[in-house]
Amino acid sequence: MNNAAYKSLFNSVTLAICVGFTATSLAMDFRLQNANTKKVEKDQWLCKYCPDNTNSVAKIAVKLSNNSEDNGHFSTVTGEKKDGAYAHLDAELSQTSSGTQYKVNAKDLGKDNSYLALSAAKPKSYKVSLNYQSLNQFGYAQGLTPFTNAGSDSLLLPADWQRVATTTEMSNQQLSQFDQQIERENWQLAVAADFSNNWQGYIDYQHQDKQGLGTTSGNILTKTVILPTAIDQQHKQLDAGSYYQYDAGTILVNYYHSDFSNKLTAVNWQSPYSTLFGAANSGQLSTAPDNKLDQISIFGNYRDNNLTLQARLIYGQLSQTDDFLAYSSNDLLAVNSLPTTGLDGKINTFSTHLKALYKTDNNWRLTANYRLQDRDNKTQINTYQQLLTDSVVLPDLITNKPYSFKNEKLTMEAQYRFTLRSHLSMGWQLAKKERDLQDRKNTDDEKFWFKVSSHFAPFNQVFVELSKQFRDGSNYNRIDQTSPIDSALAMQKYNQADRTREQAKAYVSFNPFSNSSNDVLISTEVAIEGYFARDQYQHTDIGLIANKRNGVDLTVSSQLSKHISFAVYSHNQWQENHSQGSYWYSDIDWLNRQDDKSDSLGITLAVEKLADGKLSLGADYSYSYASGITQIDSLSLNASDNHKELVSNFQDIKLYADYDYSERINWYFSVLYQKFSEDDWRAQYDIDRIINVLGNGFSNYDYDAYRLTTAVTYQF
Amino acid sequence: MREILNIILAIIFFSSLLPTQSFAEKNTTETTVKAAKPLTAQQLDKLLVKKFMQGKYSKKGADSCLKCHDGASDKSAMGIFDNVHGRQDVKNSPFAELQCETCHGPAGKHMSRVRKGKLREPVITFGTDSLVDADKQNSVCLSCHEDRQRLAWQGSAHQSEQVPCASCHQVHKSQDPVLFKQQQNTLCGSCHKEQLHASNKRSSHPLKWGQMACADCHNPHGSFAEHELNRPSINQTCYQCHSEKRGPVLWEHAPVSEDCSICHDAHGAINANMLKQRTPQLCQDCHTPADHPSTAIAGSEFVNNTQSAFALGQSCMNCHSLIHGSNHPAGRTFQR
């Protein structure tokens, strides 16, 4: 070959390489906008084999269920309080007309927990939706209380109530009953509109009502009574904004407003105990005050082939302007006037998030991420008298502490994608926290991690992830409120303490049978995951000194045949917490160890297309077991004592059948059986179990229950 | 004589045209057609990019595809017609654009007869089993769905872990299962096993029965907050439903204002109220002044006497009930 020929060849090769690289960089992805449609001729694209799009769908399912139990736990699971039979309705309606789709989706209308969604949407034009959801948390039924008017803001004893010293003497007196229940009703109206191809606007308004009856406790000196208190709260949220999409990115501006209001400003109660050493015979408890949050945020991002930049800034303010209650409802106490009529609380918040992501052509991805959260509490500081439970005025004055926090987190990560779905990542993170008015002004938490994830025969996926964190900070100066003794042993609160944290996780999945050509065991995957995490706290003699969490998960999922699928998972977890204490402050004189074990198991079987393709059957089983042991070792007494073991154990099984009787009629049947038991000695709230806490008679749940459901769906 | 010679020559000539098999049977060497090796991911990527650049779309659009991918097929595509993606009358839907090839790219020779020993020319496929790079799969979906809900997708946890959209979403079904709360929770739990296990614990948010969903707190498409939370911080996410604890209040409990997860595990715990540790030891990890906070609260010896209130019921909160903070002038110890 002569020189001219070589030159020509070289030029051709060079051109080919350039075109190849250029082509690669031009077609880095398969976005529709990048498609080469010059040669498309759609005249012959008749879609003859496409089924007709249905313009309207109307399906109504009438359901009948029967619950065997109405206890709070089972009612929360089923979403319905009453036992016995009840009817509820599902509906799915949709209509498409002139490109606009109207939809109604309803689930379990008629039940205590239900859902309704209405929407109208025209793609690239607008969407309006109205959603309603009710969510109930049922508690204990038939709780006992000495008060005749459970839920009132002024709880009254019966006229003939005998005030006595201990709860042991109260059990013979007349007690009333009440049921615990909290209902949340959520309404949401969302409107989004496309003003042009690039510019959209939206408003999202949510209104939540939370009502019901809960419990809290009120004490006068050392005597406590459980108070059945009403809950009547509202939370309104408004999210409104606009965003503009340009070729290389998006700009978004958003305003968020949240308004919480509480109709209950205080709970007053008459003490059922005899008056102790001149203590009050009634008390007043404050409730959560109204509060508001306003935030403005601006977001922008920029993207080209290799570089993505994102920035978000959020300015906000929290405010609370409720009037204070009086120092005490006990007029016999000599108190000064309050320094101010109300808190007039104000907290300025500022958040920012900056992210840069750079992808190189040789499969490296470099990410830098910076987050800042600043909570600057501008609430005024004043001096207040100290009162003890409406009974005693203490001599020292105290000032309030409006806590401020500042968190900064810088994360850098490098990831190398060495082959398909395989990557190697390593990263570093520095988290700096600043706290005002607390024990430790600054903490720095540095983290290093490494992860490798890959797919290589015979495994579907293997990954190993390791990380280590080191936390230290400025001098720890204990504050009097939580640890006033100068000569006490060192204590660092665990959220501020010097700490080393180690974490490891490993995962492997594989197909034990590779048999995609047969009709049996079409695909089976086995996945095993194990994890370990350990925190060790340094320079702290008392408080939390170590905790550990380990677990292992095994999952097997299989497509046994074309229409039979099966899955089983089991998860075992162990947790330990170790802390030390001191009553005498010169030595560590007691140790605490909490050992928790939890296991869960789930099995799912589904069989489809039986009986000429009309019948599907399924079974879901789940089991969960947990135990918690608290061991206290008293070093000074050289003795060990355990709290009674906490044990919870529940299993449920759901069997269902789904049959297409005809093209329009479907029949569904299911049975859910649940066996639940918990043994938590703390939760035994017998009236007189604790001599100075008047309980409400609630106890642990222990039941067998079932729910039968049958439904007929008709498609119009 | 001449005629006989011509006949003999003709016989010899025509016999040479007979199949040689019968003469060569004993000497036959068998040849078989080897199955083609499947493409590696790199080879597939190169081919699909080339096809995408060339833009050789099918002659008849979806009709070309549905000849094979009809309702009777193992890889039926028919479910798409029951949702918006399969509607031609919806502006900008895939079927209003390039039909199947909007997402699966130009068909090229995908429909052509496949010779023995060769593989069918591939098209873009989706899901965890696809050999197509996840970012490239996702670029198809993001052509239309790069909107307000997916602003933070680039650099998000799922994007960094190369999770394809199709590993969670099913476009060829009439209703995408992930949009239903219970199915969503099961799907998230298939990878996030520790969180699935936590949701089965005695005290947890009502995820197991589909009354809440993972997406009520997290944005799986990415967010600007840690852990891909919906609101800028852990606390602000909790305040969406628990706004009564937001404050500000006169007497704040510092760890409450700082971070709810100092005491609670939002995914579930074996202790009541989703607490990470049982009381009173949880409180004693930070509180050690004189008298009762620093006392070892052991087991049986403290039942049925005045100190059992420390161990039983709400423990420390039998008296300090307003543990999330109090707005009462006399509420410094959270008893008012």
HADDOCK unambig.tbl for C-alpha pairs under 7 A between the chains (distance, minus, plus):
assign (segid A and resid 27 and name CA) (segid B and resid 49 and name CA) 6.52 0.50 0.50
assign (segid A and resid 29 and name CA) (segid B and resid 136 and name CA) 4.95 0.50 0.50
assign (segid A and resid 29 and name CA) (segid B and resid 139 and name CA) 5.87 0.50 0.50
assign (segid A and resid 30 and name CA) (segid B and resid 136 and name CA) 6.05 0.50 0.50
assign (segid A and resid 30 and name CA) (segid B and resid 139 and name CA) 5.78 0.50 0.50
assign (segid A and resid 30 and name CA) (segid B and resid 140 and name CA) 5.54 0.50 0.50
assign (segid A and resid 31 and name CA) (segid B and resid 139 and name CA) 5.28 0.50 0.50
assign (segid A and resid 31 and name CA) (segid B and resid 140 and name CA) 4.89 0.50 0.50
assign (segid A and resid 31 and name CA) (segid B and resid 143 and name CA) 5.22 0.50 0.50
assign (segid A and resid 32 and name CA) (segid B and resid 102 and name CA) 6.61 0.50 0.50
assign (segid A and resid 32 and name CA) (segid B and resid 140 and name CA) 6.52 0.50 0.50
assign (segid A and resid 32 and name CA) (segid B and resid 143 and name CA) 5.75 0.50 0.50
assign (segid A and resid 33 and name CA) (segid B and resid 143 and name CA) 6.92 0.50 0.50
assign (segid A and resid 35 and name CA) (segid B and resid 52 and name CA) 6.56 0.50 0.50
assign (segid A and resid 35 and name CA) (segid B and resid 55 and name CA) 7.00 0.50 0.50
assign (segid A and resid 36 and name CA) (segid B and resid 52 and name CA) 6.90 0.50 0.50
assign (segid A and resid 36 and name CA) (segid B and resid 53 and name CA) 6.02 0.50 0.50
assign (segid A and resid 36 and name CA) (segid B and resid 54 and name CA) 6.74 0.50 0.50
assign (segid A and resid 36 and name CA) (segid B and resid 55 and name CA) 4.88 0.50 0.50
assign (segid A and resid 37 and name CA) (segid B and resid 55 and name CA) 5.94 0.50 0.50
assign (segid A and resid 39 and name CA) (segid B and resid 55 and name CA) 6.74 0.50 0.50
assign (segid A and resid 39 and name CA) (segid B and resid 56 and name CA) 6.77 0.50 0.50
assign (segid A and resid 40 and name CA) (segid B and resid 57 and name CA) 6.08 0.50 0.50
assign (segid A and resid 44 and name CA) (segid B and resid 59 and name CA) 6.66 0.50 0.50
assign (segid A and resid 44 and name CA) (segid B and resid 60 and name CA) 5.29 0.50 0.50
assign (segid A and resid 45 and name CA) (segid B and resid 60 and name CA) 4.55 0.50 0.50
assign (segid A and resid 45 and name CA) (segid B and resid 61 and name CA) 5.01 0.50 0.50
assign (segid A and resid 47 and name CA) (segid B and resid 62 and name CA) 5.88 0.50 0.50
assign (segid A and resid 47 and name CA) (segid B and resid 63 and name CA) 5.38 0.50 0.50
assign (segid A and resid 48 and name CA) (segid B and resid 63 and name CA) 6.33 0.50 0.50
assign (segid A and resid 49 and name CA) (segid B and resid 63 and name CA) 5.68 0.50 0.50
assign (segid A and resid 49 and name CA) (segid B and resid 66 and name CA) 6.47 0.50 0.50
assign (segid A and resid 53 and name CA) (segid B and resid 81 and name CA) 6.49 0.50 0.50
assign (segid A and resid 53 and name CA) (segid B and resid 87 and name CA) 6.48 0.50 0.50
assign (segid A and resid 77 and name CA) (segid B and resid 209 and name CA) 6.52 0.50 0.50
assign (segid A and resid 99 and name CA) (segid B and resid 89 and name CA) 6.00 0.50 0.50
assign (segid A and resid 99 and name CA) (segid B and resid 90 and name CA) 5.30 0.50 0.50
assign (segid A and resid 123 and name CA) (segid B and resid 90 and name CA) 6.89 0.50 0.50
assign (segid A and resid 123 and name CA) (segid B and resid 91 and name CA) 6.38 0.50 0.50
assign (segid A and resid 216 and name CA) (segid B and resid 321 and name CA) 6.44 0.50 0.50
assign (segid A and resid 217 and name CA) (segid B and resid 318 and name CA) 5.90 0.50 0.50
assign (segid A and resid 217 and name CA) (segid B and resid 319 and name CA) 6.68 0.50 0.50
assign (segid A and resid 217 and name CA) (segid B and resid 321 and name CA) 5.78 0.50 0.50
assign (segid A and resid 218 and name CA) (segid B and resid 319 and name CA) 6.45 0.50 0.50
assign (segid A and resid 219 and name CA) (segid B and resid 319 and name CA) 5.56 0.50 0.50
assign (segid A and resid 224 and name CA) (segid B and resid 318 and name CA) 6.72 0.50 0.50
assign (segid A and resid 224 and name CA) (segid B and resid 319 and name CA) 6.54 0.50 0.50
assign (segid A and resid 260 and name CA) (segid B and resid 243 and name CA) 6.39 0.50 0.50
assign (segid A and resid 260 and name CA) (segid B and resid 244 and name CA) 6.92 0.50 0.50
assign (segid A and resid 284 and name CA) (segid B and resid 336 and name CA) 6.81 0.50 0.50
assign (segid A and resid 285 and name CA) (segid B and resid 336 and name CA) 4.66 0.50 0.50
assign (segid A and resid 286 and name CA) (segid B and resid 326 and name CA) 6.99 0.50 0.50
assign (segid A and resid 286 and name CA) (segid B and resid 327 and name CA) 6.69 0.50 0.50
assign (segid A and resid 286 and name CA) (segid B and resid 328 and name CA) 5.70 0.50 0.50
assign (segid A and resid 286 and name CA) (segid B and resid 336 and name CA) 5.86 0.50 0.50
assign (segid A and resid 288 and name CA) (segid B and resid 244 and name CA) 5.54 0.50 0.50
assign (segid A and resid 291 and name CA) (segid B and resid 247 and name CA) 6.35 0.50 0.50
assign (segid A and resid 319 and name CA) (segid B and resid 248 and name CA) 6.76 0.50 0.50
assign (segid A and resid 320 and name CA) (segid B and resid 248 and name CA) 6.16 0.50 0.50
assign (segid A and resid 324 and name CA) (segid B and resid 328 and name CA) 6.46 0.50 0.50
assign (segid A and resid 324 and name CA) (segid B and resid 329 and name CA) 6.87 0.50 0.50
assign (segid A and resid 325 and name CA) (segid B and resid 328 and name CA) 6.24 0.50 0.50
assign (segid A and resid 327 and name CA) (segid B and resid 329 and name CA) 5.56 0.50 0.50
assign (segid A and resid 327 and name CA) (segid B and resid 330 and name CA) 5.66 0.50 0.50
assign (segid A and resid 343 and name CA) (segid B and resid 250 and name CA) 6.31 0.50 0.50
assign (segid A and resid 345 and name CA) (segid B and resid 248 and name CA) 5.84 0.50 0.50
assign (segid A and resid 345 and name CA) (segid B and resid 249 and name CA) 6.99 0.50 0.50
assign (segid A and resid 353 and name CA) (segid B and resid 224 and name CA) 6.46 0.50 0.50
assign (segid A and resid 357 and name CA) (segid B and resid 155 and name CA) 6.50 0.50 0.50
assign (segid A and resid 384 and name CA) (segid B and resid 329 and name CA) 6.95 0.50 0.50
assign (segid A and resid 386 and name CA) (segid B and resid 330 and name CA) 6.09 0.50 0.50
assign (segid A and resid 387 and name CA) (segid B and resid 330 and name CA) 5.50 0.50 0.50
assign (segid A and resid 389 and name CA) (segid B and resid 335 and name CA) 6.81 0.50 0.50
assign (segid A and resid 389 and name CA) (segid B and resid 336 and name CA) 6.88 0.50 0.50
assign (segid A and resid 400 and name CA) (segid B and resid 250 and name CA) 6.41 0.50 0.50
assign (segid A and resid 400 and name CA) (segid B and resid 251 and name CA) 6.16 0.50 0.50
assign (segid A and resid 401 and name CA) (segid B and resid 251 and name CA) 6.88 0.50 0.50
assign (segid A and resid 403 and name CA) (segid B and resid 254 and name CA) 6.70 0.50 0.50
assign (segid A and resid 405 and name CA) (segid B and resid 258 and name CA) 6.92 0.50 0.50
assign (segid A and resid 420 and name CA) (segid B and resid 41 and name CA) 6.40 0.50 0.50
assign (segid A and resid 420 and name CA) (segid B and resid 133 and name CA) 6.21 0.50 0.50
assign (segid A and resid 421 and name CA) (segid B and resid 133 and name CA) 6.98 0.50 0.50
assign (segid A and resid 421 and name CA) (segid B and resid 162 and name CA) 6.35 0.50 0.50
assign (segid A and resid 482 and name CA) (segid B and resid 287 and name CA) 5.01 0.50 0.50
assign (segid A and resid 482 and name CA) (segid B and resid 288 and name CA) 6.14 0.50 0.50
assign (segid A and resid 482 and name CA) (segid B and resid 289 and name CA) 5.93 0.50 0.50
assign (segid A and resid 483 and name CA) (segid B and resid 287 and name CA) 6.40 0.50 0.50
assign (segid A and resid 483 and name CA) (segid B and resid 288 and name CA) 5.22 0.50 0.50
assign (segid A and resid 483 and name CA) (segid B and resid 289 and name CA) 4.58 0.50 0.50
assign (segid A and resid 484 and name CA) (segid B and resid 289 and name CA) 5.80 0.50 0.50
assign (segid A and resid 485 and name CA) (segid B and resid 289 and name CA) 6.78 0.50 0.50
assign (segid A and resid 493 and name CA) (segid B and resid 285 and name CA) 6.58 0.50 0.50
assign (segid A and resid 493 and name CA) (segid B and resid 286 and name CA) 4.94 0.50 0.50
assign (segid A and resid 495 and name CA) (segid B and resid 262 and name CA) 6.82 0.50 0.50
assign (segid A and resid 543 and name CA) (segid B and resid 284 and name CA) 6.39 0.50 0.50
assign (segid A and resid 543 and name CA) (segid B and resid 285 and name CA) 3.81 0.50 0.50
assign (segid A and resid 543 and name CA) (segid B and resid 286 and name CA) 5.96 0.50 0.50
assign (segid A and resid 544 and name CA) (segid B and resid 285 and name CA) 5.10 0.50 0.50
assign (segid A and resid 571 and name CA) (segid B and resid 197 and name CA) 6.68 0.50 0.50
assign (segid A and resid 579 and name CA) (segid B and resid 285 and name CA) 6.85 0.50 0.50
assign (segid A and resid 581 and name CA) (segid B and resid 294 and name CA) 6.45 0.50 0.50
assign (segid A and resid 582 and name CA) (segid B and resid 294 and name CA) 6.12 0.50 0.50
assign (segid A and resid 583 and name CA) (segid B and resid 294 and name CA) 5.24 0.50 0.50
assign (segid A and resid 583 and name CA) (segid B and resid 295 and name CA) 5.58 0.50 0.50
assign (segid A and resid 590 and name CA) (segid B and resid 296 and name CA) 6.39 0.50 0.50
assign (segid A and resid 600 and name CA) (segid B and resid 197 and name CA) 6.44 0.50 0.50
assign (segid A and resid 624 and name CA) (segid B and resid 200 and name CA) 6.56 0.50 0.50
assign (segid A and resid 624 and name CA) (segid B and resid 201 and name CA) 6.94 0.50 0.50
assign (segid A and resid 626 and name CA) (segid B and resid 270 and name CA) 6.56 0.50 0.50
assign (segid A and resid 632 and name CA) (segid B and resid 298 and name CA) 5.56 0.50 0.50
assign (segid A and resid 641 and name CA) (segid B and resid 298 and name CA) 5.81 0.50 0.50
assign (segid A and resid 641 and name CA) (segid B and resid 299 and name CA) 5.69 0.50 0.50
assign (segid A and resid 642 and name CA) (segid B and resid 298 and name CA) 6.43 0.50 0.50
assign (segid A and resid 642 and name CA) (segid B and resid 299 and name CA) 5.17 0.50 0.50
assign (segid A and resid 643 and name CA) (segid B and resid 298 and name CA) 6.27 0.50 0.50
assign (segid A and resid 643 and name CA) (segid B and resid 299 and name CA) 4.10 0.50 0.50
assign (segid A and resid 643 and name CA) (segid B and resid 300 and name CA) 6.88 0.50 0.50
assign (segid A and resid 644 and name CA) (segid B and resid 299 and name CA) 6.74 0.50 0.50
assign (segid A and resid 648 and name CA) (segid B and resid 202 and name CA) 6.77 0.50 0.50
assign (segid A and resid 682 and name CA) (segid B and resid 311 and name CA) 6.85 0.50 0.50
assign (segid A and resid 682 and name CA) (segid B and resid 312 and name CA) 4.25 0.50 0.50
assign (segid A and resid 682 and name CA) (segid B and resid 313 and name CA) 4.87 0.50 0.50
assign (segid A and resid 683 and name CA) (segid B and resid 313 and name CA) 5.42 0.50 0.50
assign (segid A and resid 684 and name CA) (segid B and resid 313 and name CA) 6.87 0.50 0.50
assign (segid A and resid 685 and name CA) (segid B and resid 313 and name CA) 6.31 0.50 0.50
assign (segid A and resid 689 and name CA) (segid B and resid 304 and name CA) 6.78 0.50 0.50
assign (segid A and resid 690 and name CA) (segid B and resid 304 and name CA) 6.03 0.50 0.50
assign (segid A and resid 690 and name CA) (segid B and resid 308 and name CA) 6.18 0.50 0.50
assign (segid A and resid 690 and name CA) (segid B and resid 309 and name CA) 6.16 0.50 0.50
assign (segid A and resid 691 and name CA) (segid B and resid 304 and name CA) 6.68 0.50 0.50
assign (segid A and resid 691 and name CA) (segid B and resid 305 and name CA) 6.60 0.50 0.50
assign (segid A and resid 691 and name CA) (segid B and resid 306 and name CA) 6.38 0.50 0.50
assign (segid A and resid 692 and name CA) (segid B and resid 306 and name CA) 6.56 0.50 0.50
assign (segid A and resid 693 and name CA) (segid B and resid 309 and name CA) 6.76 0.50 0.50
